[in-house]
Amino acid sequence: MNERGRTAPSGAKIIWKPQKKQLLFMQRPEYEALYGGAAGGGKSDALLAEALRQVHIPHYRALILRKTVPQLSELIDRSKAIYGPAFPAAVYRAGERCWIFESGARIFFGSMQYSKDRLAYQGKRFDYIAFDELTHFTFEEYSYLFSRNRPSGAGTRVYIRAATNPGGIGHGWVKDRFITPAPPMTPIRETLKVKTPSGEKAIRRDRIFVPSTVFDNRKLLTAAPEYLANLALLPEAERKALLEGSWESFSGQVFREFVNDPAKYADRRFTHVIEPFKIPRDWRIWRGFDFGYTRPFAVGWFAADPAGRLYHIREFYGSTGSPNEGLKWTPSEIAAEIKRIESEDENLKGRQIIGIADPSIFDESRGESIAKMMARSPYFLSFSPGDNTRIPGKMQFHYRLAFDPEGIPMLYVFSTCRNFIRTIPALCYSSSNVEDIDTAAEDHIYDMTRYVLMERPISPQPKPQKPTPRDDPLDLMRKPV
């Protein structure tokens, strides 16, 4: 590629040439494009090469990001292997982590280890912004850079590119933004209404996912055929993610045992998600609550059958729809909506409901507690402090998700509880506490559920050597075991 982003003329020495999938990615016209999904697809090279497209423009500015500074080292070394030979007049300034090209154009390498680090880019502008390993970033960090993605001068193209494997703190929001809405290579259309001095204006912002795997990187397979064997030797979850590009399992995933299989809704075996049904009047009901203001709040209702099995039957999630962004509702507003739901839902109205909540809502060190606000007339919502012991609470999740030999778990989730189904499988382990959840993730429904589970703790169920044949699972659910 030459300095105008075009193919080198015949006879010229080619420093780097895109492979088929890389070329498809680099040709996309959408504002946002995500490349990858599996290991070995040439993701970083594609981002580095794409950054060169406008280096003939003197005022062009590009930014390529990794989560931490140490992670940048390999990316910078690779840039030296491509940029140096292709642009002999270009200079790399290590102190600034910046390439300066003969035209005056610049490509910067940056990091964002902590969310507050995004403010280091305040006041700056970049025509091209690229995130390498996007799932290592939160949506808050990613979306903030939209405000920095603007023309550095006339004649530049302004857009964002990213590459990643499944897994990491951002797995959930990346999947929701790029993978779930449409099949690969299908543009996701989004029209935004923006108020301008001349009136409201509709602006379209499209995005797309371009998948790649190691099988798309013929150069790598030719140079290191053993790499394919290395991926095949990985544990199942990592192998599916890194070799096959599966977004359903990944390294660091906490609740790998969670199963959402619509084909099994009817017989309720080896699935945790089932279709809603009318709850018998003699089953007890719990209401879990995790408060949030700038972050989402989570309310969930759980029914217990005579066998002690729990059913997550209704959810009320206080999110704007943007990942991990709360509605900023007051405790009174939340309480009013809870009251409305409990007065209208056929499985809840007229029942005695036991409220369990995050102990922090009882804190009165800074004035009236959230719990007291919600208990005031006209709401009269009562809660008891939940057990917030983290690791035992996490283990209760594992115990209840475990299937017995006939495929019956101790926790079912109604298919209408979509945010539970979305967020629980996306939770990953903390890098600082390998036994616990990464609390920077969207863990509010997890916490709310954990308080309820700790009210009904169970022990791991031993698996009998010879399972006793059972009748219909629903009959089993109604019988003590």
Buried (B, 14 or more C-beta within 10 A) or exposed (E): BBBEBEEBEEEEEEBBEBBEBBEBBBEBEBBBBBBBBBBBBBBBBBBBBBBBBBBBBEBBBBBBBBBEEEBBEEBBEBBEEBBBEBBEEBEBEEEEBBBBBBBEBBBBBBBBBEEEBBEEBEEBBBBBBBBBBBBBBBBBBBBBBEEBBEBBEEEBEBBBBBBBBBBBBBBBBBBBBBBEBBEBEEBBEBEEEEEEEEEEEEEEBBBBBBBBBBBBBEEBBEEBEEBBEBBEEBEEBBBBBBBBBBBBBBBBBBBBBBBBEEEBEEEBBEBBBBEBEEBEEEBBBBBBBBBBBEBBBBBBBBBBBBEEBBBBBBBBBBBEEEBBBBBEBEBBEBBBBBBEBBEEBEBBEEBEBBBBBBBBBBEEEEEEBBBEBBBEEEBEBEBEBBBBEBEEBBBBBEBBBBBBEEBBBBBBBBEBBEBBBBBBBBBBBBEEEEEBBBBBBBBBBBBBBBBBBBBBEBEEBEEEEEEEEBEEBEEBBBEEE
